[in-house]
Amino acid sequence: MRKVAFITGASSGIGYELALELARQGYVLALTARRETLLDELAEKVKSIGTDALSITCDVSDQQQVRKAIEETVAHFKRIDLAILSAGISEPTVAEDFSAADFEKLLRTNLLGVSYCLEELVQIMVRQRDGVIAAISSLAADRGVPGSAGYCATKAALSSLFEGMRVDLKRFGVRLVTIEPGYVRTPMTASFGNMPLVMEADASARLILRRIESGDRVIRFPLPASILMKLMRVLPVTLFDLIVARRRPVKLRSK
Ligand SMILES: NC(=O)c1ccc[n+]([C@@H]2O[C@H](COP(=O)([O-])OP(=O)(O)OC[C@H]3O[C@@H](n4cnc5c(N)ncnc54)[C@H](OP(=O)(O)O)[C@@H]3O)[C@@H](O)[C@H]2O)c1
């Protein structure tokens, strides 16, 4: 029997490359995101590789849509062996003009979106006594980076949520995997400029799947960036502030 993978954020970037790689490995796929045309094109590509794909339009910030997407997947494929939760957005946080509404948007997609998936997936996989749920957090979860504080906060919360739940769910046969990439070249980072130690999305997807396959529970890459961020984490506040301090233009919202 072919294994079933459910993917959020399949229309672009890391999620897209993971979908193709999983198809090559023989998985059947439930592909989800908001952009229907991109999903349909990907589903055709997956089918041309020789496996099956269902494309489901779903906004992860809407719990009803997430519930329906997962129900549709199980109705069609009967089970879910692997869930890849890649849907996410990255937007700058201008501290001088902090907007709770902007932060809420980040939270709804990057954190609550994952939690809506978890509510459904955990029930299914605990019943199966088997399954892997892998969410894409970030090395940015390690410390609040100036200019991206809101994004970092959503990823820090996601990594903590997975860390605690991972231990609880192990005895039910369900493995939670936290994926914490450094810079990966995707549409999300297209406007970022200089990205030290950047990886390509297809290479990242292959690395992620190799490490999921080998049983890893936390996947951080690339190694030098991972070590650097770990060191940043233990830096005393004074030193951290000095290193990351930089002036950025104030961009005020029009009220
Ligand atoms: N690229 C990096 O350097 C990097 C580093 C660390 C972590 N990450 C994380 O990796 C994940 C994938 O990022 P990426 O670089 O591949 O970015 P990307 O190319 O922009 O892809 C983001 C994906 O998320 C989907 N998405 C966004 N909002 C959504 C919503 N409300 N509902 C459903 N789907 C939504 C998008 O699809 P639609 O627009 O079609 O909905 C798209 O498929 C994100 O969680 C990101 O935070 C990326």
The ligand as a Tripos MOL2 file, in Angstrom:
@<TRIPOS>MOLECULE
LIG
   48    52     1     0     0
SMALL
NO_CHARGES

@<TRIPOS>ATOM
      1 N1         12.7260   30.2110    2.8000 N.am      1 LIG1
      2 C1         13.3970   30.2970    3.9420 C.2       1 LIG1
      3 O1         14.5240   30.8310    4.0180 O.2       1 LIG1
      4 C2         12.7930   29.7260    5.2070 C.ar      1 LIG1
      5 C3         13.6180   29.5910    6.3220 C.ar      1 LIG1
      6 C4         13.1020   29.0740    7.4840 C.ar      1 LIG1
      7 C5         11.7840   28.6690    7.5420 C.ar      1 LIG1
      8 N2         10.9950   28.8110    6.4480 N.ar      1 LIG1
      9 C6          9.6110   28.3760    6.5500 C.3       1 LIG1
     10 O2          9.3620   27.4080    5.5530 O.3       1 LIG1
     11 C7          7.9750   27.4190    5.2010 C.3       1 LIG1
     12 C8          7.8370   27.4940    3.6900 C.3       1 LIG1
     13 O3          8.3790   28.7240    3.2690 O.3       1 LIG1
     14 P1          8.9140   28.9590    1.7800 P.3       1 LIG1
     15 O4         10.2200   29.5980    1.9050 O.co2     1 LIG1
     16 O5          8.7480   27.7360    0.9940 O.co2     1 LIG1
     17 O6          7.9020   30.1110    1.3260 O.3       1 LIG1
     18 P2          6.9550   30.2920    0.0540 P.3       1 LIG1
     19 O7          7.6390   29.8530   -1.1790 O.co2     1 LIG1
     20 O8          6.4430   31.6790    0.1580 O.co2     1 LIG1
     21 O9          5.7700   29.2630    0.3500 O.3       1 LIG1
     22 C9          4.8600   29.5110    1.3760 C.3       1 LIG1
     23 C10         3.7110   28.5600    1.1940 C.3       1 LIG1
     24 O10         2.7640   28.8000    2.2470 O.3       1 LIG1
     25 C11         1.4620   28.9080    1.6770 C.3       1 LIG1
     26 N3          0.6360   29.7740    2.5160 N.ar      1 LIG1
     27 C12         0.8980   31.0210    2.9690 C.ar      1 LIG1
     28 N4         -0.1480   31.4960    3.6850 N.ar      1 LIG1
     29 C13        -1.0760   30.5040    3.6830 C.ar      1 LIG1
     30 C14        -2.3820   30.3770    4.2330 C.ar      1 LIG1
     31 N5         -2.9450   31.3680    4.9590 N.pl3     1 LIG1
     32 N6         -3.0530   29.2230    4.0310 N.ar      1 LIG1
     33 C15        -2.5190   28.2170    3.3020 C.ar      1 LIG1
     34 N7         -1.2900   28.2760    2.7470 N.ar      1 LIG1
     35 C16        -0.5900   29.4220    2.9410 C.ar      1 LIG1
     36 C17         1.6980   29.4890    0.2860 C.3       1 LIG1
     37 O11         0.6380   29.0860   -0.5870 O.3       1 LIG1
     38 P3         -0.5790   30.0140   -1.0790 P.3       1 LIG1
     39 O12        -0.0710   31.4140   -1.1760 O.co2     1 LIG1
     40 O13        -0.9530   29.3970   -2.3920 O.co2     1 LIG1
     41 O14        -1.6260   29.8320   -0.0220 O.co2     1 LIG1
     42 C18         2.9570   28.7670   -0.1150 C.3       1 LIG1
     43 O15         2.6560   27.5080   -0.6700 O.3       1 LIG1
     44 C19         7.3650   28.6230    5.9270 C.3       1 LIG1
     45 O16         6.7090   28.1730    7.0890 O.3       1 LIG1
     46 C20         8.5750   29.4560    6.2880 C.3       1 LIG1
     47 O17         8.3410   30.2690    7.4130 O.3       1 LIG1
     48 C21        11.4690   29.3280    5.2700 C.ar      1 LIG1
@<TRIPOS>BOND
     1     1     2 1
     2     2     3 2
     3     2     4 1
     4     4     5 ar
     5     4    48 ar
     6     5     6 ar
     7     6     7 ar
     8     7     8 ar
     9     8     9 1
    10     8    48 ar
    11     9    10 1
    12     9    46 1
    13    10    11 1
    14    11    12 1
    15    11    44 1
    16    12    13 1
    17    13    14 1
    18    14    15 2
    19    14    16 1
    20    14    17 1
    21    17    18 1
    22    18    19 2
    23    18    20 1
    24    18    21 1
    25    21    22 1
    26    22    23 1
    27    23    24 1
    28    23    42 1
    29    24    25 1
    30    25    26 1
    31    25    36 1
    32    26    27 ar
    33    26    35 ar
    34    27    28 ar
    35    28    29 ar
    36    29    30 ar
    37    29    35 ar
    38    30    31 1
    39    30    32 ar
    40    32    33 ar
    41    33    34 ar
    42    34    35 ar
    43    36    37 1
    44    36    42 1
    45    37    38 1
    46    38    39 2
    47    38    40 1
    48    38    41 1
    49    42    43 1
    50    44    45 1
    51    44    46 1
    52    46    47 1
@<TRIPOS>SUBSTRUCTURE
     1 LIG1         1 GROUP 0 **** ****
